[in-house]
Amino acid sequence: MSKKQPPSVFAPEYIARQIYFIRGQKVMLDADLAVLYGVPTKQLNLAVQRNSKRFPEDFMFKLTLQEVKNLRFQIETSSWGGSRYTPYAFTEQGVAMLSSVLRSERAVQMNIMIIRAFVQLRNLLASNKDLAARMEKLEARQERHGSIIEILAEEISALKAPPLPAKRRIGYL
């Protein structure tokens, strides 16, 4: 991706904007992590490759070309320029493992902030699920009440209708 200039103070909102949803997981890209840790992307990737046993596929994976295209479209970067390789995506566990690979004080501090951003995002998603469940219950209740009101309205309009003329009885009176 393109080289980004981070703000001087790493606000949780800035870090949260660097978390993407890819393959059903919340991940951060190697270039974004390198900016946060203050190291070149190449150095970060070399450190990961030297310690590849610490990064199984559920901690880190390489994006496909299609995922890179979709991501560029999503974050509105140009298709030319920037990196010439497909980036690595690190899950929350992979980001936590990076602190053992990158041993600088800044890496430790940034890891703490990044993990907090992941937790904050998880809590936000959980609260949205709760809200969605409550909305579904309300909608079901509204539909149930709506059908009851519809039946009552039909009964009331039947009562308002003029009575049918009395039929003359045929036969012996």
N, C-alpha and C positions, 0 to 999 in steps of 0.2 A: 504494500500500500504506500501511499505518499508519506513523506516525513512530516510529522506534525510538531508544532511548537506548543508545548504544554504551558498552562498558566504558571505564574511564579509560585502560587500556593495551590497545592493539589486538593481541591475541594472534593468531597464525596460525590457530588453531582457530576464532576468531570470524569471521575473514575467510573461511575455507573454508566456514563454514555459510551465508554469503551467496552462494555460487556454486550456481546451479541448472542443471539439465539440461533445456533447452527446444529443441525442433526438432533434436534430435540434437547440440546444442552445449552446452558449458559457458559460462554467461553470468552476468553480474551485472546487477541492476536499477538504474535511474537513482536511485531513492530511497536504496537502500543505498549506492551510490557517493557520493551527496551527503553522507550522514551521515559516511562515512569521510573525505571531503575537507573536511568542515566548512563546506559551503556549502548554501544552500537548493536543493532539487531544481529549482525554476524557473530559478535562476541557471545551474545545470549544463546544463539543456536549452537555455537561450538561447545559451550559449557553443557548444554543439554545433550549433545551428541556424545561427549566424553562420559556422561553419566546416564546413558540410555536405559540402563536397567531400572533406574528410578522413575522412568516415565512410560508406563504401560499405555495401551491404547485408550483406556478410560481416563487417563490423565492428560493426554496430548495426542492430537492427530493432525495430519497434513490435509489441508483443504484441496478439493478437486478444482479443476479449471472452471467448471460450471458454478461451484459455490463462490469462487473468487469473482466471477462475472456478476452473480446475484448480489454479492456484498458490495461491489463497486457501484452497482445501480442503487442499492439501498443507502449507501453513505455518500453518493454523488461525487465520486472521484473520477478523474479521467481514465480512459482505458490505456493511454500511453504514458510513459514516464513512470517513475516510482520503481518498485521492486520488479525483478525479472524472474522471480520464483514464486511458487505457491506457498503461502505462509502456513505456519503452524498455529493451531488453535489449542489453548490450554484451558482445561476445565478448572473448577475451583480447587480440586485436589492437586492438579498440576501446578497451579499458581503457588499453592502452599509448599509443594516440593521444591519450587525454584529457590526458596529461601535457603535451602540446604546446599544448593549448587552455587548460587551467587552469595558470597559471604560478606558483602559489604554492609556497613551500618545502614546506608540508604535502602538497600534491598530489604533488610529486615523491617524497617519502618514502612516502606511502601507495601510490603506483604500484609502487614497488619491493616493498613488502610484498604487494600484491595479485598481482603477477606471480609472486612466489615461491609464493604459495598455489595459483595455477593450475598451476605446475610440480609442486608437491608432490602435487596431486590427480592430475595426469597420470601421475606415477610410481606412485602408489598403484593406479590403474586398470591400468597396465601390469603391475605385479606380480601383481594379481589375475588377469589374463589368463594369465600364465605358470602360476600355481597351478591355474587351471581346466584348462589343457592337460595338466598333469601328472596331475591327477585323472582326466581322460578316459583317458589312457594306462593308469593303474592299473586303472580299471574294465574296460577292454578286456582287459587281461591277466588280471584276475580272472575274467571271463566265459570266456576261453579255458581257463584252468585249471579252472574249474568244469565245463566240458563234458568235459574229460579225466577229471576225478575221477568224474563221472557214469558214463562208459563203464567205468572200472575197477571201480566199485561193481557195475555190472550183471554184469561178467565174474566178479567174486568171488562174487556171489550165485548165479550159474549153476554155479560150481564147488561151492558148498555144498549145492546141491539134491541130493536123493537120486537115484541113478542110475535110469534107467528100467528096468523089468524086461526081461530079455533076451527077445527075440522068438524064437519057435520057427521054425526054418527049415522051409520047405515044399519038398518035392521029394526027390530022391535024396540020401542021406547018404553 
